[in-house]
């Protein structure tokens, strides 16, 4: 019977590089093999980049593979908690029974048993807690995000007071989109820092225009499939 597992390595982008393991993925087999033969960072990255493993021999470290597939590369949020959920979700797509992640701070493999996405993510948070503040949520970025969030919330309050009734129908969705941008970090974070109320209003109007374009495209697609238009 297959005991599936995800074998993963987190780089500093941050990004999860992961390989699917099909048979004997329990700690007494796969866990032993990873610890004995793939404990060094370069070896850990190498096996996480394999793509597909049928079986890893814990006595020799040799890999059997029925298929040749590229490794999965999953961009991760810079938020530690959200990133752990993303890893758990990826493992769920594998049908994994176990998740193995190389801890680049401790230079060792950690493993958790899959008990649903939320519980697995929580277990990963506990075992990979040394990564928080390192690869994820560097202190400077956290403080910067908090400062920018305060600035943006003030702008959103001012913008909301300027909007008409029809515009306010889209305001909540826009506000949620902005908060997701801030949480994710990246280039948009710096843009929001420079925003004025007028900039926020222009961004809001662009958001509505883009949303309308998408809605119109979906309606057109539905009419085409229904045979209303050709």
TILORO-638515 format. One record per residue (C-alpha): z, y, x; residue in one letter. Coordinates in steps of 0.1 Angstrom, whole numbers, plus 5000, padded with zeros to 4 digits. Layout:
! residues N
REC/Z/Y/X/A
...
END
This chain:
! residues 230
REC/5000/5000/5000/X
REC/4991/5035/5013/X
REC/5019/5058/5023/X
REC/5000/5091/5027/X
REC/5011/5120/5048/X
REC/5001/5155/5059/X
REC/5003/5161/5097/X
REC/5003/5199/5103/X
REC/5005/5225/5130/X
REC/5011/5262/5122/X
REC/4994/5287/5146/X
REC/5003/5323/5149/X
REC/4976/5337/5126/X
REC/4995/5322/5106/X
REC/4973/5293/5096/X
REC/4981/5256/5088/X
REC/4959/5231/5106/X
REC/4963/5198/5089/X
REC/4952/5162/5090/X
REC/4954/5135/5063/X
REC/4971/5102/5072/X
REC/4965/5073/5049/X
REC/4987/5043/5058/X
REC/5023/5039/5069/X
REC/5031/5076/5068/X
REC/5069/5070/5066/X
REC/5092/5083/5094/X
REC/5099/5048/5108/X
REC/5062/5045/5116/X
REC/5042/5077/5117/X
REC/5073/5098/5125/X
REC/5081/5075/5155/X
REC/5046/5077/5168/X
REC/5044/5115/5165/X
REC/5077/5118/5184/X
REC/5068/5094/5211/X
REC/5032/5104/5219/X
REC/5025/5138/5203/X
REC/5057/5158/5211/X
REC/5041/5184/5234/X
REC/5025/5214/5217/X
REC/4990/5207/5230/X
REC/4992/5171/5218/X
REC/5007/5181/5185/X
REC/4978/5205/5179/X
REC/4953/5178/5189/X
REC/4965/5153/5164/X
REC/4969/5179/5136/X
REC/4932/5188/5143/X
REC/4920/5152/5140/X
REC/4910/5155/5103/X
REC/4915/5120/5091/X
REC/4938/5091/5103/X
REC/4939/5057/5087/X
REC/4968/5045/5108/X
REC/4988/5057/5138/X
REC/5003/5028/5159/X
REC/5039/5038/5167/X
REC/5039/5015/5198/X
REC/5009/5028/5215/X
REC/5001/5061/5199/X
REC/4965/5049/5192/X
REC/4947/5062/5161/X
REC/4926/5042/5137/X
REC/4902/5062/5115/X
REC/4878/5049/5089/X
REC/4863/5083/5083/X
REC/4854/5113/5104/X
REC/4864/5145/5087/X
REC/4872/5180/5100/X
REC/4908/5192/5099/X
REC/4918/5215/5071/X
REC/4925/5251/5080/X
REC/4947/5269/5054/X
REC/4954/5306/5058/X
REC/4991/5312/5052/X
REC/5010/5342/5038/X
REC/5031/5361/5064/X
REC/5060/5357/5039/X
REC/5080/5326/5050/X
REC/5089/5313/5016/X
REC/5054/5317/5002/X
REC/5039/5300/5032/X
REC/5062/5270/5027/X
REC/5050/5267/4991/X
REC/5014/5269/5004/X
REC/5021/5240/5027/X
REC/5037/5220/5000/X
REC/5007/5227/4977/X
REC/4983/5215/5004/X
REC/5003/5183/5009/X
REC/5002/5177/4971/X
REC/4964/5178/4972/X
REC/4966/5150/4998/X
REC/4987/5129/4975/X
REC/5012/5129/5004/X
REC/5044/5110/5003/X
REC/5056/5128/5035/X
REC/5049/5161/5052/X
REC/5051/5164/5090/X
REC/5050/5199/5106/X
REC/5053/5206/5143/X
REC/5081/5232/5148/X
REC/5067/5254/5176/X
REC/5101/5270/5181/X
REC/5120/5238/5186/X
REC/5090/5219/5201/X
REC/5096/5189/5178/X
REC/5082/5174/5146/X
REC/5101/5178/5114/X
REC/5094/5158/5082/X
REC/5102/5160/5046/X
REC/5096/5136/5017/X
REC/5075/5149/4988/X
REC/5095/5155/4956/X
REC/5073/5179/4939/X
REC/5060/5212/4953/X
REC/5091/5234/4947/X
REC/5115/5209/4962/X
REC/5093/5201/4991/X
REC/5088/5238/4999/X
REC/5126/5243/4998/X
REC/5131/5214/5022/X
REC/5105/5228/5046/X
REC/5123/5262/5045/X
REC/5155/5245/5056/X
REC/5138/5225/5084/X
REC/5115/5252/5097/X
REC/5140/5281/5093/X
REC/5136/5290/5130/X
REC/5100/5302/5122/X
REC/5113/5329/5099/X
REC/5113/5361/5119/X
REC/5090/5346/5144/X
REC/5056/5335/5131/X
REC/5066/5346/5097/X
REC/5082/5380/5087/X
REC/5087/5396/5121/X
REC/5116/5421/5117/X
REC/5093/5451/5123/X
REC/5068/5440/5097/X
REC/5096/5434/5071/X
REC/5111/5468/5076/X
REC/5076/5484/5075/X
REC/5067/5465/5043/X
REC/5100/5477/5026/X
REC/5093/5513/5036/X
REC/5057/5511/5023/X
REC/5068/5494/4991/X
REC/5092/5522/4983/X
REC/5065/5548/4989/X
REC/5040/5529/4967/X
REC/5066/5524/4939/X
REC/5071/5562/4938/X
REC/5033/5567/4937/X
REC/5029/5542/4909/X
REC/5056/5559/4888/X
REC/5039/5592/4892/X
REC/5005/5577/4884/X
REC/5018/5559/4853/X
REC/5030/5593/4839/X
REC/4995/5607/4842/X
REC/4977/5579/4824/X
REC/4964/5579/4789/X
REC/4972/5552/4764/X
REC/4940/5532/4770/X
REC/4944/5533/4808/X
REC/4980/5520/4805/X
REC/4967/5488/4791/X
REC/4954/5479/4826/X
REC/4982/5495/4846/X
REC/5006/5465/4846/X
REC/4979/5442/4860/X
REC/4970/5468/4886/X
REC/5007/5472/4896/X
REC/5011/5435/4900/X
REC/4979/5434/4922/X
REC/4993/5462/4944/X
REC/5026/5443/4948/X
REC/5008/5412/4958/X
REC/4989/5431/4985/X
REC/5021/5445/4999/X
REC/5037/5411/5000/X
REC/5007/5395/5017/X
REC/5006/5423/5044/X
REC/4973/5428/5063/X
REC/4950/5458/5064/X
REC/4958/5469/5028/X
REC/4994/5476/5039/X
REC/4984/5503/5063/X
REC/4961/5519/5037/X
REC/4989/5521/5011/X
REC/5011/5539/5036/X
REC/4986/5568/5037/X
REC/4980/5570/5000/X
REC/4987/5601/4979/X
REC/4990/5601/4941/X
REC/4953/5610/4939/X
REC/4944/5581/4962/X
REC/4964/5557/4940/X
REC/4946/5570/4909/X
REC/4912/5566/4925/X
REC/4922/5530/4936/X
REC/4934/5523/4901/X
REC/4900/5535/4886/X
REC/4881/5513/4911/X
REC/4903/5484/4901/X
REC/4894/5489/4864/X
REC/4857/5493/4872/X
REC/4857/5460/4892/X
REC/4876/5442/4864/X
REC/4851/5454/4839/X
REC/4822/5442/4860/X
REC/4839/5408/4863/X
REC/4846/5407/4825/X
REC/4810/5416/4817/X
REC/4797/5389/4841/X
REC/4819/5363/4824/X
REC/4807/5373/4789/X
REC/4771/5371/4801/X
REC/4777/5337/4816/X
REC/4793/5325/4783/X
REC/4764/5338/4762/X
REC/4739/5322/4785/X
REC/4756/5288/4783/X
REC/4760/5291/4745/X
REC/4723/5298/4742/X
REC/4728/5333/4728/X
REC/4707/5348/4756/X
REC/4682/5333/4779/X
END
